[in-house]
Amino acid sequence: MALFGTLVNGAFIVAGTCIGLIFTNIPERIKQTALQGIGLVVALIGLQMAIQAENIIMILLSILIGSMIGTAMQLENQLNRFGQKLESKVSKESKGNVTEGFVTATLIFVIGAMAIIGALDGGLRGDHEVLITKAFLDGFMAMVLASTLGYGVIFSVIPVVLYQGTIALLAVQINKWIPDQYLELFISEMTALGGLLILAIGLNILNLTKIKIGDFLPAVILFIIFFFGYHMLV
C-alpha cells in the first residue's frame, strides 16, 4: 500500500498535537525556551542537509527564480490567509495562534528530504521505514509546537497527507521512465535544497530572520524541472 507511510505520518501529527495541547498551560517563559530549542534543532537539521549540495548553480537558479515566482504569487500571504480562514471558522479567540501554528508546522513537516524520500520509497519499493521514522519525529515536533503555538498545528496534517500521498502515488510509475542513478542523484540534491529552506525556518523560529519561506516553495518544482531537463539534454 503506497499510502501507508503517509497515513501513519498524518496520524502521528494528530496524536502529537493532541498531547501537546494538554501542556498549553505551562508558563510562557518555558514555552518560549522550548520554541527556541526547536528553532536550534530545525536549523541544525537544515544545515546538515544543505551541506550535501554539489550542484550549487542549479540550486541557486531554483531559489532565485522560484522566490520571484512565489513572491509574485504571494504564496506566503495565501498560506496565512488560509490559516486565518481556519481560525475564523474554528475559534474567535487567541487570534494569530491558529495561523502561526498551521503555517509553521506545515512548512516544517512538508519541506525536507524525508517527505520526498519517504514518499518515493513507499511508492517505488513499498518501503515505509523512512516515513514511519518521520512520523515519530513529526509527532514529537507537533507535540512541542502545539504546546507553544496552539491547535493550529493539527491542520498541517492536510497538506502533509496531500503532498506526500501525491508523491507516493506518482512514484508507483516513476521507475518506468527515470533511471535509478538519476533518481539517487536527484534525491541527494533535493535534500540539499530542502535543507536550505529548513535552515531558514529554524532562523525564523529563533526570530533572527523574517524570511517568507512560503514564497520559496516554487523553487522545489523548478529544481525538479531543471534537474531532469538538464540530464535529458546531457
C-alpha positions as CSV (number, residue, x, y, z in Angstrom):
1,M,0.0,0.0,0.0
2,A,1.7,3.1,-1.3
3,L,0.0,5.5,1.1
4,F,0.6,3.5,4.4
5,G,3.6,5.5,5.5
6,T,1.8,8.8,4.7
7,L,-1.3,7.9,6.7
8,V,0.9,6.8,9.7
9,N,2.7,10.2,9.4
10,G,-0.6,12.0,9.5
11,A,-1.9,10.0,12.5
12,F,1.2,10.8,14.5
13,I,0.9,14.6,13.8
14,V,-2.7,14.5,15.0
15,A,-1.7,12.5,18.1
16,G,1.3,14.7,18.9
17,T,-0.8,17.8,18.6
18,C,-3.5,16.4,21.0
19,I,-0.8,15.5,23.5
20,G,0.8,19.0,23.2
21,L,-2.4,20.7,23.8
22,I,-2.5,19.2,27.3
23,F,0.6,21.2,28.1
24,T,-0.6,24.6,26.8
25,N,-0.9,26.0,30.4
26,I,2.8,25.8,31.2
27,P,4.4,29.2,31.9
28,E,5.1,31.4,28.9
29,R,8.8,31.7,29.6
30,I,9.1,27.9,29.4
31,K,7.2,27.8,26.1
32,Q,9.5,30.4,24.7
33,T,12.6,28.5,25.7
34,A,11.1,25.3,24.2
35,L,10.3,27.1,21.0
36,Q,13.9,28.4,20.8
37,G,15.1,24.9,21.3
38,I,13.0,23.8,18.4
39,G,14.5,26.6,16.3
40,L,18.0,25.5,17.1
41,V,17.3,21.8,16.2
42,V,15.5,22.7,13.0
43,A,18.4,25.0,11.9
44,L,20.9,22.2,12.6
45,I,18.8,19.7,10.6
46,G,18.6,22.1,7.7
47,L,22.4,22.8,7.8
48,Q,23.2,19.1,7.8
49,M,21.0,18.6,4.8
50,A,22.1,21.7,2.9
51,I,25.8,20.8,3.2
52,Q,25.3,17.9,0.8
53,A,24.8,20.3,-2.1
54,E,27.0,19.6,-5.1
55,N,25.2,21.4,-8.0
56,I,25.2,24.9,-6.4
57,I,24.3,26.6,-9.7
58,M,21.1,24.6,-10.2
59,I,20.0,25.1,-6.6
60,L,20.8,28.9,-6.9
61,L,18.8,29.3,-10.1
62,S,15.9,27.4,-8.5
63,I,16.0,29.5,-5.4
64,L,16.3,32.8,-7.2
65,I,13.6,32.2,-9.9
66,G,11.4,30.3,-7.5
67,S,11.4,33.1,-5.0
68,M,10.5,35.6,-7.6
69,I,7.6,33.5,-8.8
70,G,6.4,32.8,-5.2
71,T,6.6,36.5,-4.3
72,A,4.6,37.5,-7.4
73,M,2.0,34.9,-6.5
74,Q,2.2,35.9,-2.8
75,L,2.3,32.3,-1.7
76,E,3.2,33.1,1.9
77,N,0.3,35.5,2.2
78,Q,-2.0,32.9,0.7
79,L,-0.9,30.4,3.3
80,N,-1.5,32.9,6.0
81,R,-5.0,33.8,4.7
82,F,-5.8,30.1,4.6
83,G,-4.7,29.8,8.2
84,Q,-6.8,32.8,9.1
85,K,-9.9,31.3,7.5
86,L,-9.4,28.1,9.5
87,E,-9.0,30.3,12.6
88,S,-12.2,32.3,12.0
89,K,-14.2,29.1,11.5
90,V,-12.8,27.2,14.5
91,S,-12.4,29.9,17.1
92,K,-12.8,33.6,17.7
93,E,-10.2,33.6,20.4
94,S,-6.4,33.6,20.5
95,K,-6.1,35.5,17.3
96,G,-2.9,34.5,15.3
97,N,-2.3,31.2,17.1
98,V,-4.1,29.0,14.5
99,T,-2.5,30.8,11.6
100,E,1.0,30.7,13.1
101,G,0.7,27.1,14.2
102,F,-0.7,25.9,10.8
103,V,1.9,27.7,8.7
104,T,4.9,26.9,10.8
105,A,4.0,23.2,11.2
106,T,3.1,22.8,7.5
107,L,6.5,24.2,6.4
108,I,8.5,22.1,8.9
109,F,6.6,18.9,8.0
110,V,6.4,19.3,4.2
111,I,9.7,20.9,3.3
112,G,12.5,18.5,3.6
113,A,14.1,15.4,2.1
114,M,12.4,12.8,4.4
115,A,9.0,13.8,3.0
116,I,10.2,13.3,-0.6
117,I,12.5,10.3,0.0
118,G,9.9,8.5,2.2
119,A,7.1,9.0,-0.3
120,L,9.3,7.8,-3.1
121,D,10.3,4.7,-1.2
122,G,6.7,4.0,-0.3
123,G,5.7,4.2,-4.0
124,L,8.7,2.7,-5.6
125,R,9.5,-0.2,-3.2
126,G,6.7,-0.3,-0.8
127,D,9.2,0.5,1.9
128,H,7.7,2.8,4.6
129,E,10.6,2.9,7.0
130,V,11.6,6.5,6.3
131,L,8.1,7.9,6.6
132,I,7.4,5.9,9.8
133,T,10.6,7.4,11.2
134,K,9.5,10.8,10.0
135,A,6.1,10.1,11.7
136,F,7.8,9.8,15.1
137,L,9.8,13.0,14.5
138,D,6.8,14.9,13.3
139,G,4.7,13.6,16.1
140,F,7.2,14.9,18.7
141,M,7.6,18.2,16.9
142,A,3.8,18.6,16.7
143,M,3.5,18.0,20.4
144,V,6.1,20.7,21.2
145,L,4.7,23.1,18.6
146,A,1.1,22.6,19.8
147,S,2.1,23.4,23.4
148,T,3.6,26.7,22.3
149,L,1.6,27.7,19.2
150,G,-1.8,26.1,19.9
151,Y,-4.1,23.8,18.0
152,G,-3.5,25.3,14.6
153,V,-0.7,22.7,14.3
154,I,-3.3,19.9,13.7
155,F,-4.4,21.4,10.4
156,S,-0.9,20.9,9.0
157,V,-1.9,17.2,8.5
158,I,-4.0,18.2,5.5
159,P,-1.1,19.5,3.2
160,V,1.2,16.8,4.6
161,V,-1.0,13.9,3.6
162,L,-1.9,15.5,0.2
163,Y,1.8,16.3,-0.6
164,Q,3.3,13.0,0.4
165,G,0.4,11.0,-0.9
166,T,0.7,12.6,-4.3
167,I,4.4,11.9,-4.5
168,A,3.9,8.2,-3.4
169,L,1.2,7.6,-6.0
170,L,3.2,9.2,-8.8
171,A,6.3,7.2,-7.7
172,V,4.4,4.0,-8.4
173,Q,5.1,4.6,-12.1
174,I,8.2,6.8,-11.8
175,N,10.7,3.9,-12.2
176,K,9.4,3.2,-15.7
177,W,10.9,6.4,-17.1
178,I,13.7,7.6,-14.6
179,P,16.9,5.5,-14.3
180,D,18.0,4.6,-10.8
181,Q,21.2,6.6,-11.0
182,Y,19.4,9.8,-11.8
183,L,16.9,9.1,-9.1
184,E,19.6,8.7,-6.4
185,L,21.4,11.9,-7.6
186,F,18.1,13.8,-7.6
187,I,17.3,12.8,-4.0
188,S,20.7,13.9,-2.9
189,E,20.4,17.4,-4.5
190,M,16.8,17.7,-3.4
191,T,18.0,17.0,0.1
192,A,20.3,20.0,-0.1
193,L,17.6,22.3,-1.4
194,G,15.2,21.2,1.2
195,G,17.9,21.7,3.8
196,L,18.3,25.4,2.9
197,L,14.6,26.0,3.3
198,I,14.5,24.2,6.6
199,L,17.5,26.2,7.8
200,A,15.5,29.4,7.0
201,I,12.6,28.0,9.0
202,G,14.9,27.5,12.0
203,L,16.2,31.0,11.8
204,N,12.7,32.4,11.6
205,I,11.7,30.4,14.7
206,L,14.6,31.9,16.5
207,N,13.5,35.4,15.4
208,L,16.8,36.0,13.7
209,T,15.2,36.5,10.3
210,K,11.8,37.1,8.8
211,I,12.2,35.1,5.6
212,K,8.9,34.3,3.8
213,I,9.5,30.6,3.3
214,G,6.2,30.1,1.5
215,D,7.4,32.3,-1.3
216,F,10.3,30.0,-1.9
217,L,8.2,26.9,-2.5
218,P,8.2,27.1,-6.3
219,A,12.0,26.5,-6.1
220,V,11.2,22.9,-5.4
221,I,9.2,22.5,-8.6
222,L,11.7,24.4,-10.6
223,F,14.6,22.3,-9.3
224,I,12.8,19.1,-10.5
225,I,12.3,20.7,-13.9
226,F,15.9,21.9,-14.2
227,F,17.4,18.6,-12.9
228,F,15.6,16.3,-15.2
229,G,15.7,18.7,-18.1
230,Y,19.5,19.0,-17.8
231,H,20.1,15.3,-17.6
232,M,17.9,14.6,-20.5
233,L,19.9,17.0,-22.6
234,V,23.4,15.9,-21.5
